[in-house]
Amino acid sequence: MFGLEVLVTKADGSKQLFNREKVIQTCLRLGADLQEADEVASQVQKSLFDGVPTRTILQLIWRFMEENKPEVGDIVDLRTA
């Protein structure tokens, strides 16, 4: 999947190409180091399908991050509260 172009559906309905760097930056903001962020980005990439909503990508990031850093679950809870 790394060489394939996957379209992501944004919240406003527009589509854009998947950007792995955005996943890495989100992970870094959640407290991951660069290696952890890269691993999460790889896991997310394996789960992608054409037209995947950005909300789904964010949920995948949270799930994979929480596996490595349980405290991320607290951040997620605050965001959804």
C-alpha positions as CSV (number, residue, x, y, z in Angstrom):
1,M,0.0,0.0,0.0
2,F,3.0,2.3,0.4
3,G,3.3,3.0,-3.3
4,L,-0.4,3.4,-3.9
5,E,-2.3,6.6,-3.9
6,V,-5.3,6.5,-1.5
7,L,-7.9,9.3,-1.5
8,V,-9.0,10.5,1.9
9,T,-12.5,12.1,2.4
10,K,-12.2,15.2,4.5
11,A,-15.0,16.4,6.9
12,D,-16.2,18.9,4.3
13,G,-16.6,16.1,1.7
14,S,-13.6,17.1,-0.4
15,K,-11.0,14.5,-1.2
16,Q,-7.2,14.6,-1.1
17,L,-4.3,12.2,-1.3
18,F,-3.3,10.4,1.9
19,N,-0.4,12.2,3.5
20,R,1.7,10.0,5.8
21,E,3.5,13.0,7.2
22,K,0.2,14.3,8.7
23,V,-0.2,11.0,10.6
24,I,3.3,11.3,12.0
25,Q,2.8,14.9,13.0
26,T,-0.5,14.0,14.8
27,C,1.4,11.2,16.7
28,L,4.2,13.6,17.7
29,R,1.6,16.0,19.1
30,L,0.2,13.1,21.1
31,G,3.6,12.5,22.7
32,A,5.1,9.9,20.5
33,D,8.7,9.9,19.6
34,L,9.6,9.8,15.9
35,Q,10.1,6.0,15.8
36,E,6.7,5.4,17.5
37,A,5.0,7.9,15.1
38,D,6.5,6.1,12.1
39,E,5.3,2.7,13.4
40,V,1.8,4.1,13.9
41,A,1.8,5.7,10.4
42,S,2.7,2.2,9.0
43,Q,-0.1,0.6,10.9
44,V,-2.6,3.3,9.7
45,Q,-1.4,2.9,6.1
46,K,-2.1,-0.9,6.2
47,S,-5.7,-0.1,7.3
48,L,-6.5,2.4,4.6
49,F,-9.0,2.1,1.8
50,D,-10.0,4.5,-1.0
51,G,-12.3,7.2,0.3
52,V,-11.5,6.6,4.0
53,P,-12.8,9.5,6.1
54,T,-10.3,11.5,8.0
55,R,-12.3,10.8,11.2
56,T,-11.5,7.1,10.7
57,I,-7.8,7.8,10.3
58,L,-7.8,9.8,13.5
59,Q,-9.6,6.9,15.3
60,L,-6.9,4.5,14.0
61,I,-4.2,6.9,15.2
62,W,-5.7,7.0,18.7
63,R,-6.1,3.3,18.9
64,F,-2.6,2.5,17.8
65,M,-1.1,5.2,20.0
66,E,-3.1,4.0,23.0
67,E,-1.5,0.6,22.6
68,N,2.0,2.1,23.1
69,K,1.0,5.0,25.4
70,P,-2.1,4.3,27.5
71,E,-2.2,7.9,28.6
72,V,-3.4,8.9,25.1
73,G,-6.7,7.4,26.1
74,D,-7.2,10.2,28.6
75,I,-6.6,12.8,25.8
76,V,-9.1,11.0,23.6
77,D,-11.7,10.9,26.4
78,L,-11.3,14.7,26.9
79,R,-11.8,15.3,23.1
80,T,-15.0,13.3,23.0
81,A,-16.5,14.6,26.2
